[in-house]
Amino acid sequence: MKLLANGIVALVALIHIYIVYLEMFLWTTPKGQKAFGITADFAQQSKTLAANQGLYNGFLAAGLIWGLVKDDAAGFEIKLFFLVCVLIAGLYGAATASKRILYVQAVPALLGIAALLLA
């Protein structure tokens, strides 16, 4: 079960690394605009904000990776803390921005929390 939990934590970290890439580097490209359902004009006007948001997602990924590297009691607590942060961010994003965030961010985090607590 611990292997499954760590696999889900790694998947959540990879999802957030991809979000960093989308928000920081692809925001004003057609791929970034399609991913977030935004216009080219809005993307251009909000690119600094998106890069900042991407940086925060990078911190979430870094925290999850840190927890995986620690892989002891402290690692458990670090993974749990960052998964809860991802879950809260996903729930807030789903409520305020797009329902899709619930499935991309919150559900994987919730599965990670469940697997971590059962391991």
C-alpha positions in Angstrom: 0.0 0.0 0.0 2.9 2.3 0.7 4.1 1.9 -2.9 0.6 2.8 -4.2 0.5 5.8 -1.9 3.9 7.0 -3.1 2.9 6.4 -6.7 -0.2 8.6 -6.3 1.9 11.3 -4.5 4.4 11.2 -7.4 1.5 11.5 -9.9 0.1 14.5 -8.1 3.6 16.1 -8.2 3.9 15.4 -11.9 0.5 16.9 -12.6 1.6 20.1 -10.8 4.9 20.2 -12.7 2.9 20.1 -15.9 0.6 22.9 -14.6 3.8 24.9 -13.9 4.9 24.4 -17.5 1.4 25.4 -18.8 1.1 28.5 -16.6 4.6 29.8 -16.7 5.7 28.9 -20.3 2.7 28.1 -22.4 0.1 30.5 -21.1 0.1 32.8 -24.2 0.4 29.9 -26.7 -2.5 28.2 -28.4 -1.9 25.1 -26.2 -2.0 27.1 -23.0 -5.1 29.0 -24.1 -6.9 25.8 -25.0 -5.9 24.1 -21.7 -7.4 27.0 -19.7 -10.2 28.0 -22.1 -8.9 31.6 -22.4 -8.5 34.0 -25.3 -5.2 35.3 -26.7 -6.0 38.8 -25.5 -6.8 37.6 -21.9 -3.7 35.4 -21.9 -1.5 38.3 -22.9 -3.0 40.6 -20.2 -2.8 38.0 -17.5 0.6 36.3 -18.2 2.4 37.7 -15.2 -0.5 36.6 -12.9 -0.4 33.1 -14.5 3.4 32.8 -14.1 2.9 33.7 -10.4 0.2 31.0 -10.1 2.5 28.6 -11.8 5.2 29.3 -9.3 2.8 28.4 -6.5 2.0 25.1 -8.2 5.7 24.5 -8.4 6.0 24.9 -4.7 3.3 22.2 -4.2 5.1 19.8 -6.5 8.4 20.5 -4.7 6.8 19.8 -1.3 5.4 16.5 -2.5 8.8 15.5 -4.0 10.4 16.5 -0.7 8.0 14.2 1.2 8.8 11.4 -1.2 12.6 11.8 -0.8 12.3 11.9 3.0 10.3 8.7 3.1 10.1 8.4 6.9 7.7 9.7 9.6 8.6 13.3 8.6 8.1 12.4 4.9 4.6 11.1 5.7 3.7 14.4 7.4 5.2 16.4 4.6 3.3 14.4 1.9 0.1 14.7 3.9 0.5 18.5 4.4 1.1 19.2 0.7 -1.7 16.8 -0.4 -4.1 18.7 1.8 -2.9 22.0 0.3 -3.5 20.6 -3.2 -6.9 19.3 -2.2 -7.9 22.7 -0.8 -6.6 24.5 -3.8 -8.4 22.1 -6.1 -11.7 22.5 -4.2 -11.4 26.3 -4.3 -10.4 26.3 -8.0 -13.4 24.0 -8.8 -15.7 26.3 -6.9 -14.4 29.6 -8.4 -12.8 28.9 -11.8 -13.6 25.6 -13.4 -15.3 22.3 -12.4 -12.5 20.5 -14.3 -10.1 21.4 -11.6 -12.0 19.1 -9.2 -11.0 16.1 -11.3 -7.5 17.3 -12.3 -6.3 18.5 -8.9 -8.7 17.7 -6.0 -9.6 14.1 -6.8 -6.0 12.9 -7.2 -5.0 14.7 -4.0 -7.9 13.0 -2.1 -6.9 9.6 -3.5 -3.3 10.3 -2.4 -4.5 11.3 1.1 -6.6 8.1 1.4 -3.8 5.9 0.2 -1.3 7.6 2.5 -3.5 7.1 5.5 -4.2 3.5 4.7 -0.5 2.6 4.1 
